[in-house]
């Protein structure tokens, strides 16, 4: 889990694709997406960064990035949001988005 204190450091200056998952431990959809997210993090290790933010404990980040519901995954490149997904998303959809952004 990352916090507001190390969030910018993790993303700033990184030309690599970074995915940031906003989740809670008690939300069923978050738990399902987390399993997919963790699997993709292993598959894309060294190619893309996978970070997680606790929705309930990091209100400042939630507000700053306009996250309204969990799970939400924001895609960053060069420190800027380039894409996002909200809710239960199939693994294939995430793979397609990741591959698309890696090819740019």
FIVO-480159 format. One record per atom (N, C-alpha, C): residue number from 0; atom name; x negated, z, y. Coordinates in Angstrom, 2 decimals, always signed. Atoms other than C-alpha are relative to their C-alpha. Example, Ala and Ser with C-alpha at 12.3 -4.5 7.8 and 13.67 -1.06 7.14 Angstrom:
SITE   resi   name         x         z         y
SITE      0      N     -0.89     +0.00     -1.19
SITE      0     CA    -12.30     +7.80     -4.50
SITE      0      C     -0.90     +0.00     +1.20
SITE      1      N     +0.82     -0.06     -1.19
SITE      1     CA    -13.67     +7.14     -1.06
SITE      1      C     +0.77     +0.73     +1.09
//
This chain:
SITE   resi   name         x         z         y
SITE      0      N     -0.84     +0.00     -1.18
SITE      0     CA     +0.00     +0.00     +0.00
SITE      0      C     -0.88     +0.00     +1.24
SITE      1      N     +0.73     -0.01     -1.25
SITE      1     CA     -1.21     -0.79     +3.46
SITE      1      C     +0.85     +0.67     +1.08
SITE      2      N     -0.67     -0.71     -1.09
SITE      2     CA     -0.37     +1.05     +6.66
SITE      2      C     -0.21     -0.76     +1.30
SITE      3      N     +0.16     +0.63     -1.31
SITE      3     CA     -0.07     +0.09    +10.31
SITE      3      C     -1.46     +0.05     +0.44
SITE      4      N     +1.39     -0.17     -0.42
SITE      4     CA     -3.59     +1.40    +10.82
SITE      4      C     -0.92     -1.07     -0.58
SITE      5      N     +0.91     +1.00     +0.58
SITE      5     CA     -5.20     -1.08     +8.40
SITE      5      C     +0.65     -1.38     -0.16
SITE      6      N     -0.72     +1.27     +0.14
SITE      6     CA     -2.60     -3.88     +8.54
SITE      6      C     -0.72     -1.14     +0.72
SITE      7      N     +0.64     +1.06     -0.79
SITE      7     CA     -4.22     -5.90    +11.34
SITE      7      C     -1.40     -0.31     -0.53
SITE      8      N     +1.35     +0.19     +0.53
SITE      8     CA     -7.68     -5.36     +9.86
SITE      8      C     +0.03     -0.87     -1.26
SITE      9      N     -0.12     +0.76     +1.24
SITE      9     CA     -6.52     -6.77     +6.52
SITE      9      C     +0.31     -1.47     +0.28
SITE     10      N     -0.44     +1.37     -0.28
SITE     10     CA     -5.02     -9.88     +8.14
SITE     10      C     -0.86     -0.72     +1.04
SITE     11      N     +0.74     +0.62     -1.10
SITE     11     CA     -7.15    -10.48    +11.24
SITE     11      C     -1.23     -0.73     -0.51
SITE     12      N     +1.18     +0.78     +0.34
SITE     12     CA     -9.72    -13.17    +10.87
SITE     12      C     +0.00     -0.56     -1.41
SITE     13      N     -0.05     +0.54     +1.35
SITE     13     CA     -8.64    -13.99     +7.35
SITE     13      C     +0.63     -1.38     +0.03
SITE     14      N     -0.52     +1.36     +0.07
SITE     14     CA     -8.29    -17.73     +6.97
SITE     14      C     +0.77     -0.21     -1.29
SITE     15      N     -0.67     +0.12     +1.29
SITE     15     CA     -7.03    -17.15     +3.44
SITE     15      C     +1.49     +0.28     +0.16
SITE     16      N     -1.43     -0.29     +0.05
SITE     16     CA     -3.33    -17.14     +2.65
SITE     16      C     +0.18     +1.46     -0.41
SITE     17      N     -0.30     -1.39     +0.31
SITE     17     CA     -2.01    -13.58     +2.67
SITE     17      C     +1.51     +0.16     -0.13
SITE     18      N     -1.41     -0.31     +0.20
SITE     18     CA     +1.33    -12.43     +1.29
SITE     18      C     +0.16     +1.50     +0.19
SITE     19      N     -0.26     -1.41     -0.26
SITE     19     CA     +2.76     -9.13     +2.51
SITE     19      C     +1.42     +0.31     -0.46
SITE     20      N     -1.30     -0.39     +0.55
SITE     20     CA     +5.57     -7.58     +0.50
SITE     20      C     +0.45     +1.31     +0.64
SITE     21      N     -0.63     -1.21     -0.50
SITE     21     CA     +7.85     -5.06     +2.20
SITE     21      C     +0.99     +0.44     -1.07
SITE     22      N     -0.83     -0.46     +1.11
SITE     22     CA     +9.51     -2.91     -0.47
SITE     22      C     +0.26     +1.49     +0.07
SITE     23      N     -0.22     -1.42     +0.23
SITE     23     CA    +10.90     +0.44     -1.49
SITE     23      C     -0.05     +0.23     -1.51
SITE     24      N     +0.07     -0.31     +1.43
SITE     24     CA    +10.50     +2.21     -4.81
SITE     24      C     +1.38     +0.13     -0.64
SITE     25      N     -1.33     -0.26     +0.55
SITE     25     CA    +14.22     +2.94     -5.21
SITE     25      C     +0.89     -1.24     -0.08
SITE     26      N     -0.83     +1.20     -0.05
SITE     26     CA    +15.56     -0.59     -4.59
SITE     26      C     -0.23     -0.86     -1.24
SITE     27      N     +0.11     +0.78     +1.24
SITE     27     CA    +16.29     -2.53     -7.81
SITE     27      C     -0.61     -1.38     +0.21
SITE     28      N     +0.55     +1.33     -0.28
SITE     28     CA    +15.57     -5.94     -6.27
SITE     28      C     -1.50     +0.10     +0.32
SITE     29      N     +1.43     -0.20     -0.30
SITE     29     CA    +12.25     -4.60     -4.92
SITE     29      C     -0.80     +0.20     -1.28
SITE     30      N     +0.71     -0.25     +1.26
SITE     30     CA    +11.29     -3.41     -8.40
SITE     30      C     -0.19     -1.29     -0.78
SITE     31      N     +0.09     +1.28     +0.72
SITE     31     CA    +12.04     -6.82     -9.94
SITE     31      C     -1.02     -0.92     +0.67
SITE     32      N     +0.92     +0.88     -0.72
SITE     32     CA    +10.22     -8.77     -7.24
SITE     32      C     -1.43     +0.54     -0.07
SITE     33      N     +1.34     -0.59     +0.10
SITE     33     CA     +7.28     -6.32     -7.42
SITE     33      C     -0.71     -0.40     -1.29
SITE     34      N     +0.62     +0.42     +1.26
SITE     34     CA     +6.70     -7.22    -11.06
SITE     34      C     -0.50     -1.44     +0.10
SITE     35      N     +0.40     +1.40     -0.20
SITE     35     CA     +6.61    -10.92    -10.16
SITE     35      C     -1.18     -0.06     +0.95
SITE     36      N     +1.04     -0.04     -1.04
SITE     36     CA     +4.46    -10.20     -7.09
SITE     36      C     -1.34     +0.45     -0.60
SITE     37      N     +1.22     -0.50     +0.63
SITE     37     CA     +1.93     -8.19     -9.12
SITE     37      C     -0.60     -1.02     -0.96
SITE     38      N     +0.45     +1.04     +0.92
SITE     38     CA     +1.74    -10.95    -11.72
SITE     38      C     -0.67     -1.15     +0.77
SITE     39      N     +0.58     +1.07     -0.83
SITE     39     CA     +1.11    -13.57     -9.02
SITE     39      C     -1.31     +0.45     +0.64
SITE     40      N     +1.24     -0.53     -0.59
SITE     40     CA     -1.53    -11.32     -7.41
SITE     40      C     -1.16     -0.15     -0.98
SITE     41      N     +1.04     +0.18     +1.02
SITE     41     CA     -3.46    -11.44    -10.69
SITE     41      C     -0.35     -1.47     -0.15
SITE     42      N     +0.21     +1.44     +0.18
SITE     42     CA     -3.01    -15.21    -11.04
SITE     42      C     -0.78     -0.62     +1.16
SITE     43      N     +0.62     +0.57     -1.19
SITE     43     CA     -4.18    -15.92     -7.48
SITE     43      C     -1.12     +0.88     +0.57
SITE     44      N     +1.09     -0.89     -0.45
SITE     44     CA     -6.91    -13.25     -7.28
SITE     44      C     -1.18     -0.85     +0.47
SITE     45      N     +1.12     +0.74     -0.56
SITE     45     CA     -9.72    -14.52     -5.07
SITE     45      C     +0.42     -1.26     +0.75
SITE     46      N     -0.52     +1.20     -0.68
SITE     46     CA     -7.51    -17.35     -3.74
SITE     46      C     +0.92     +0.38     +1.15
SITE     47      N     -0.93     -0.49     -1.02
SITE     47     CA     -4.82    -15.47     -1.80
SITE     47      C     +0.00     +1.52     -0.04
SITE     48      N     -0.07     -1.45     -0.10
SITE     48     CA     -4.43    -11.88     -0.62
SITE     48      C     +1.44     +0.46     -0.18
SITE     49      N     -1.33     -0.56     +0.23
SITE     49     CA     -1.46     -9.81     -1.80
SITE     49      C     -0.01     +1.45     +0.45
SITE     50      N     -0.07     -1.33     -0.58
SITE     50     CA     -0.61     -6.73     +0.26
SITE     50      C     +1.43     +0.52     -0.09
SITE     51      N     -1.33     -0.61     +0.10
SITE     51     CA     +2.29     -4.29     +0.05
SITE     51      C     +0.17     +1.06     +1.08
SITE     52      N     -0.35     -0.97     -1.04
SITE     52     CA     +4.00     -2.26     +2.78
SITE     52      C     +1.22     +0.77     -0.48
SITE     53      N     -1.14     -0.84     +0.33
SITE     53     CA     +6.30     +0.67     +2.09
SITE     53      C     +0.99     -0.05     +1.17
SITE     54      N     -1.03     +0.22     -1.02
SITE     54     CA     +9.47     -0.20     +4.04
SITE     54      C     +0.41     +1.29     +0.70
SITE     55      N     -0.48     -1.26     -0.57
SITE     55     CA    +10.47     +3.43     +4.57
SITE     55      C     -1.06     +0.76     +0.78
SITE     56      N     +1.06     -0.77     -0.64
SITE     56     CA     +7.08     +4.83     +5.60
SITE     56      C     -0.70     -0.73     +1.14
SITE     57      N     +0.70     +0.79     -1.04
SITE     57     CA     +5.93     +2.04     +7.92
SITE     57      C     +1.01     -0.65     +0.95
SITE     58      N     -1.06     +0.48     -0.90
SITE     58     CA     +8.80     +1.74    +10.40
SITE     58      C     -0.54     -0.88     +1.12
SITE     59      N     +0.57     +0.79     -1.09
SITE     59     CA     +6.50     +0.36    +13.11
SITE     59      C     -0.24     -1.44     -0.45
SITE     60      N     +0.22     +1.35     +0.51
SITE     60     CA     +5.51     -2.62    +10.94
SITE     60      C     +1.32     -0.71     -0.29
SITE     61      N     -1.33     +0.55     +0.29
SITE     61     CA     +9.10     -3.14     +9.81
SITE     61      C     +0.62     -0.54     +1.28
SITE     62      N     -0.56     +0.40     -1.28
SITE     62     CA    +10.21     -3.29    +13.44
SITE     62      C     -0.78     -1.17     +0.60
SITE     63      N     +0.85     +1.04     -0.60
SITE     63     CA     +7.26     -5.40    +14.63
SITE     63      C     +0.25     -1.37     -0.61
SITE     64      N     -0.18     +1.29     +0.68
SITE     64     CA     +7.91     -8.10    +12.04
SITE     64      C     +1.47     -0.32     -0.30
SITE     65      N     -1.42     +0.30     +0.11
SITE     65     CA    +11.71     -7.90    +12.14
SITE     65      C     +0.54     -0.01     -1.42
SITE     66      N     -0.46     -0.06     +1.39
SITE     66     CA    +12.13     -7.03     +8.48
SITE     66      C     +1.31     +0.78     -0.04
SITE     67      N     -1.32     -0.61     +0.01
SITE     67     CA    +15.81     -6.30     +7.92
SITE     67      C     +0.40     +0.54     -1.37
SITE     68      N     -0.37     -0.44     +1.34
SITE     68     CA    +16.03     -5.91     +4.15
SITE     68      C     -1.17     -0.13     -0.95
SITE     69      N     +1.03     +0.06     +1.02
SITE     69     CA    +13.95     -5.38     +1.07
SITE     69      C     +0.58     -0.60     -1.27
SITE     70      N     +1.39     +0.36     -0.30
SITE     70     CA    +12.33     -7.02     -0.65
SITE     70      C     -0.08     -1.17     +0.98
SITE     71      N     +0.35     +1.12     -0.87
SITE     71     CA    +10.87     -9.30     +2.02
SITE     71      C     -1.48     -0.27     -0.21
SITE     72      N     +1.41     +0.39     +0.11
SITE     72     CA     +7.63    -11.23     +1.58
SITE     72      C     -0.30     -0.94     +1.17
SITE     73      N     +0.46     +0.82     -1.12
SITE     73     CA     +5.88    -12.60     +4.67
SITE     73      C     -1.29     -0.69     -0.41
SITE     74      N     +1.21     +0.78     +0.28
SITE     74     CA     +3.26    -15.34     +4.32
SITE     74      C     -0.77     -0.15     +1.30
SITE     75      N     +0.87     +0.08     -1.18
SITE     75     CA     +0.35    -15.18     +6.78
SITE     75      C     -1.16     -0.93     -0.28
SITE     76      N     +1.26     +0.76     +0.05
SITE     76     CA     -2.48    -17.58     +7.49
SITE     76      C     -0.59     +0.09     +1.40
SITE     77      N     +0.64     -0.16     -1.30
SITE     77     CA     -4.97    -16.97    +10.29
SITE     77      C     +0.66     +1.07     +0.85
SITE     78      N     -0.62     -1.10     -0.71
SITE     78     CA     -3.10    -13.77    +11.19
SITE     78      C     +1.40     -0.28     +0.53
SITE     79      N     -1.33     +0.36     -0.49
SITE     79     CA     +0.17    -15.61    +11.93
SITE     79      C     +0.95     -0.23     -1.17
SITE     80      N     -1.01     +0.24     +1.03
SITE     80     CA     +3.42    -15.71     +9.94
SITE     80      C     +0.27     -1.49     -0.09
SITE     81      N     -0.26     +1.42     +0.20
SITE     81     CA     +3.86    -19.15     +8.42
SITE     81      C     +1.23     -0.24     -0.88
SITE     82      N     -1.15     +0.17     +0.88
SITE     82     CA     +6.74    -18.51     +5.99
SITE     82      C     +0.48     +1.39     -0.42
SITE     83      N     -0.50     -1.27     +0.51
SITE     83     CA     +8.89    -15.80     +4.43
SITE     83      C     +1.07     -0.25     -1.06
SITE     84      N     -1.12     +0.00     +0.94
SITE     84     CA    +11.32    -15.04     +1.62
SITE     84      C     +0.63     +1.39     +0.04
SITE     85      N     -0.74     -1.25     -0.04
SITE     85     CA    +14.01    -12.36     +1.47
SITE     85      C     +0.86     +0.12     -1.24
SITE     86      N     -0.86     -0.26     +1.15
SITE     86     CA    +15.74    -10.80     -1.51
SITE     86      C     -0.63     -0.41     -1.32
SITE     87      N     +0.45     +0.40     +1.33
SITE     87     CA    +15.51    -11.68     -5.18
SITE     87      C     -0.36     -1.48     +0.02
SITE     88      N     +0.48     +1.38     -0.04
SITE     88     CA    +13.42    -14.83     -5.35
SITE     88      C     -0.62     -0.32     -1.35
SITE     89      N     +0.60     +0.38     +1.28
SITE     89     CA    +12.55    -16.68     -8.57
SITE     89      C     -1.52     -0.20     +0.12
SITE     90      N     +1.46     +0.15     +0.03
SITE     90     CA     +8.88    -16.73     -9.55
SITE     90      C     -0.41     -1.43     +0.35
SITE     91      N     +0.35     +1.40     -0.28
SITE     91     CA     +8.86    -20.54     -9.43
SITE     91      C     +0.07     -0.33     +1.49
SITE     92      N     -0.11     +0.21     -1.45
SITE     92     CA     +9.99    -20.48     -5.79
SITE     92      C     -1.23     +0.54     +0.70
SITE     93      N     +1.21     -0.57     -0.61
SITE     93     CA     +7.10    -18.18     -4.87
SITE     93      C     -1.23     -0.84     -0.31
SITE     94      N     +1.14     +0.85     +0.39
SITE     94     CA     +4.61    -20.31     -6.81
SITE     94      C     -0.02     -1.27     +0.83
SITE     95      N     -0.09     +1.23     -0.78
SITE     95     CA     +5.84    -23.45     -5.03
SITE     95      C     -0.44     +0.25     +1.44
SITE     96      N     +0.38     -0.31     -1.38
SITE     96     CA     +5.49    -21.80     -1.62
SITE     96      C     -1.49     +0.29     +0.10
SITE     97      N     +1.44     -0.31     -0.02
SITE     97     CA     +2.03    -20.42     -2.42
SITE     97      C     -0.82     -1.28     -0.12
SITE     98      N     +0.75     +1.25     +0.22
SITE     98     CA     +0.78    -23.77     -3.74
SITE     98      C     +0.10     -0.90     +1.23
SITE     99      N     -0.21     +0.84     -1.19
SITE     99     CA     +2.27    -25.58     -0.73
SITE     99      C     -0.89     +0.48     +1.14
SITE    100      N     +0.80     -0.52     -1.10
SITE    100     CA     +0.52    -23.28     +1.74
SITE    100      C     -1.50     -0.05     -0.30
SITE    101      N     +1.41     +0.11     +0.34
SITE    101     CA     -2.77    -23.35     -0.15
SITE    101      C     -0.52     -1.41     +0.19
SITE    102      N     +0.43     +1.40     -0.10
SITE    102     CA     -2.83    -27.15     +0.02
SITE    102      C     -0.10     -0.48     +1.44
SITE    103      N     +0.04     +0.39     -1.41
SITE    103     CA     -2.56    -27.17     +3.83
SITE    103      C     -1.33     +0.34     +0.63
//
